[in-house]
């Protein structure tokens, strides 16, 4: 049983960053947010780019997945995202991953 953030994600590469007009060259693009999931409850939106999890820089999907799984269910995590040109921090309470995910 793993902690769960409730997002569908994809790596941000310099090519993707240029195509999307992003202000960051690395990170993890949120492509979908599970309705009622931890990320949605915290205010994270599709299109946000996760750049840090609990203060640790995130450069790719595998790093983010490892960080979330290493966290405890019910733990509050600080997720830093870039939305447009602004960096924002969200407090997310991680939940148990539903069996359907």
Secondary structure, DSSP 4 states (H G I P E B T S, - for coil): --EE--EEEEEE-HHHHHHHT-S-SSEEEEEEE-TTSHHHHHT--TT-EEEEETTEE--SHHHHHHHHHTSPTT-EEEEEEEETTEEEEEEEE-EEPPTT-
